[in-house]
């Protein structure tokens, strides 16, 4: 086997350093939360901290592969109010809402969203080319929930979780796609002013549904909340 040359080693070191710089610069809003080492005691005393302390921390375990169909019907009318969940959340989170005629104020045709993830004002109009500008985000993503314990639930329970409006927000479609299934150690909203409420809601949802966190996820949650005032439970 050829002994590595000094030049090869130097090039490798340079590549590693550049990769680290790019990782931090590509996600400046995450860098301090990935590298911070705040303690849970640094989080202001609150129900959110109590619930965070109670979350189970999981190591890697082999579970079945995530499948969206395992969470049942998308946007089912779980609260039995005659409207599907997507329209319920659009109506709740937007202002100046306009409904389609003859739908008993169920089908949202238009509205204005003050997007919590980007702080942008977004004008929503239902249509094949426009509906996706506002999407409904699972704050605790379904794939995250699956690996955090939902894989053990039956389909009716998973469907209730998928339509739990306490875990749903109307947000920018681009931000929702950017977030995807990522967890707290991998993604935070562009709007820094929403970080505390975002993490507080994740903690509360995971606590309510007995879902676990990874060690990196828990540390990121602590790092965020340690910089926050008392965060009220997001009901």
C-alpha positions in Angstrom: 0.0 0.0 0.0 1.4 3.4 -1.0 2.3 5.6 2.0 0.3 8.9 1.9 2.4 11.8 0.8 2.5 15.0 2.8 0.8 16.9 0.0 -2.1 14.4 0.0 -2.6 14.9 3.7 -2.5 18.7 3.4 -5.1 18.6 0.6 -7.3 16.3 2.7 -7.1 18.7 5.7 -8.0 21.7 3.5 -11.0 19.8 2.2 -12.3 18.9 5.7 -11.8 22.5 6.9 -13.6 24.0 3.9 -16.5 21.5 4.3 -16.9 22.6 7.9 -16.9 26.2 6.9 -19.5 25.6 4.3 -21.7 23.6 6.7 -21.7 26.5 9.1 -22.1 29.3 6.5 -24.9 27.4 4.7 -27.0 27.3 7.9 -26.0 30.3 10.0 -29.3 30.1 11.9 -28.4 26.6 13.0 -24.7 26.8 13.8 -24.9 27.9 17.4 -27.7 25.5 18.2 -25.7 22.6 16.8 -22.6 23.5 18.8 -24.2 24.9 21.9 -24.1 23.0 25.2 -26.7 24.7 27.3 -28.2 22.6 30.2 -31.9 22.0 30.7 -31.4 24.0 34.0 -30.6 27.0 31.8 -34.2 27.0 30.4 -36.5 29.3 32.3 -38.8 27.3 34.6 -42.0 26.6 32.8 -44.4 23.8 31.8 -42.4 23.6 28.5 -39.2 22.9 30.5 -41.0 20.3 32.6 -42.3 18.6 29.5 -38.9 18.7 27.8 -37.3 17.1 30.9 -39.9 14.3 30.6 -39.3 13.4 26.9 -37.8 10.0 26.4 -34.4 10.1 24.6 -33.9 7.4 22.0 -30.8 5.8 20.5 -31.0 4.3 17.1 -33.3 1.3 16.7 -34.4 -0.5 13.7 -38.0 0.2 12.8 -40.2 -0.3 9.7 -39.7 2.3 6.9 -41.9 5.4 7.1 -44.9 5.5 4.8 -47.3 8.4 4.6 -50.2 6.0 4.0 -49.7 4.6 7.5 -51.1 7.8 8.9 -54.5 7.2 7.3 -56.6 9.7 5.3 -55.0 13.0 4.7 -56.9 15.9 6.1 -59.7 13.8 7.5 -62.5 15.5 9.4 -61.4 14.3 12.8 -63.2 16.9 14.7 -66.5 16.1 12.9 -67.3 19.7 12.1 -68.1 19.0 8.5 -64.9 20.6 7.2 -61.6 18.9 6.4 -58.5 19.7 8.4 -56.7 21.6 5.8 -59.6 24.1 5.4 -59.9 24.3 9.2 -56.3 25.3 9.6 -56.4 27.8 6.7 -59.4 29.5 8.2 -57.8 29.5 11.7 -54.4 30.9 10.6 -55.3 33.4 7.9 -57.2 36.7 8.0 -59.6 38.3 5.5 -60.8 34.7 4.7 -63.2 34.2 1.9 -65.1 31.0 1.5 -66.5 29.2 -1.6 -70.2 29.7 -1.9 -72.5 26.9 -0.8 -69.9 25.2 1.3 -71.2 26.2 4.8 -68.0 28.3 5.3 -65.7 25.3 4.8 -63.8 25.6 1.6 -61.3 28.5 1.9 -61.0 30.4 -1.4 -58.7 33.2 -0.4 -57.0 34.9 2.6 -54.0 36.6 3.9 -51.3 34.7 5.9 -48.8 36.4 8.2 -46.3 33.5 7.8 -44.7 32.6 11.1 -41.7 30.8 9.5 -40.6 33.7 7.2 -42.5 36.7 8.7 -43.7 37.4 5.1 -47.3 38.5 4.3 -48.7 35.9 1.8 -51.8 36.3 -0.3 -53.5 33.0 -0.8 -55.9 32.2 -3.6 -57.2 28.7 -4.2 -56.3 27.4 -7.7 -54.3 24.8 -9.5 -51.3 27.1 -9.8 -51.7 29.1 -6.6 -52.9 26.8 -3.8 -49.4 25.6 -2.9 -48.2 29.0 -2.0 -49.6 28.3 1.5 -49.2 24.8 2.8 -50.1 23.1 6.1 -47.0 22.0 8.1 -46.9 19.3 10.7 -44.7 21.1 13.2 -43.6 17.6 14.4 -43.3 16.0 11.0 -45.0 12.7 10.3 -41.8 11.0 9.4 -40.2 12.3 12.6 -43.2 11.1 14.7 -43.0 7.7 13.0 -39.4 7.1 14.1 -40.1 8.7 17.5 -42.7 6.1 18.4 -45.7 6.4 16.0 -44.6 3.3 14.2 -46.0 1.3 17.1 -49.5 3.0 16.9 -52.5 1.7 15.0 -53.7 3.6 11.9 -56.7 5.3 13.6 -54.3 6.8 16.3 -51.8 7.9 13.6 -54.6 9.5 11.6 -55.7 11.5 14.7 -52.1 12.6 15.1 -51.8 13.6 11.5 -54.9 15.8 11.8 -54.2 17.2 15.3 -54.6 20.9 14.7 -52.3 21.7 17.7 -49.5 20.3 15.5 -50.5 22.1 12.4 -49.7 25.6 11.0 -50.5 27.3 7.8 -47.1 28.5 6.4 -45.2 29.4 3.3 -45.2 26.6 0.9 -41.4 27.1 0.2 -40.6 27.0 3.9 -42.7 23.9 4.4 -40.8 22.2 1.6 -37.5 23.3 3.0 -38.4 21.9 6.4 -39.7 18.6 5.2 -39.2 15.9 7.8 -36.3 17.6 9.6 -36.0 17.8 13.4 -35.0 20.7 15.7 -31.3 20.0 15.3 -31.6 20.1 11.5 -34.0 23.0 10.8 -35.3 26.2 12.4 -37.6 28.8 10.8 -36.0 31.7 9.0 -37.9 34.0 11.3 -35.7 34.0 14.4 -38.5 35.7 16.4 -40.5 32.5 16.0 -37.8 30.0 17.3 -39.1 30.0 20.9 -42.7 29.3 19.9 -41.6 26.8 17.3 -39.6 24.7 19.7 -42.1 25.1 22.5 -44.8 23.7 20.2 -42.6 20.7 19.2 -41.9 19.9 22.9 -45.5 20.2 23.8 -46.7 18.0 20.9 -44.1 15.3 21.6 -45.0 15.3 25.2 -48.7 15.1 24.6 -48.2 12.1 22.2 -45.4 10.4 24.2 -43.0 10.7 21.3 -39.2 10.5 21.9 -36.3 12.8 20.8 -32.8 12.0 19.7 -29.9 13.3 21.8 -28.9 15.9 19.3 -32.6 17.0 18.9 -33.0 17.4 22.7 -29.7 19.4 22.9 -30.9 21.7 20.1 -34.2 22.3 21.9 -32.4 23.2 25.1 -30.0 25.5 23.2 -33.0 27.4 21.7 -35.1 27.5 24.8 -32.2 28.6 27.0 -32.3 31.9 25.1 -36.0 32.4 25.4 -38.3 34.0 28.0 -40.8 31.7 29.6 -42.5 29.9 26.7 -46.1 29.1 27.3 -47.5 25.7 26.2 -48.8 26.1 22.6 -52.3 24.8 22.8 
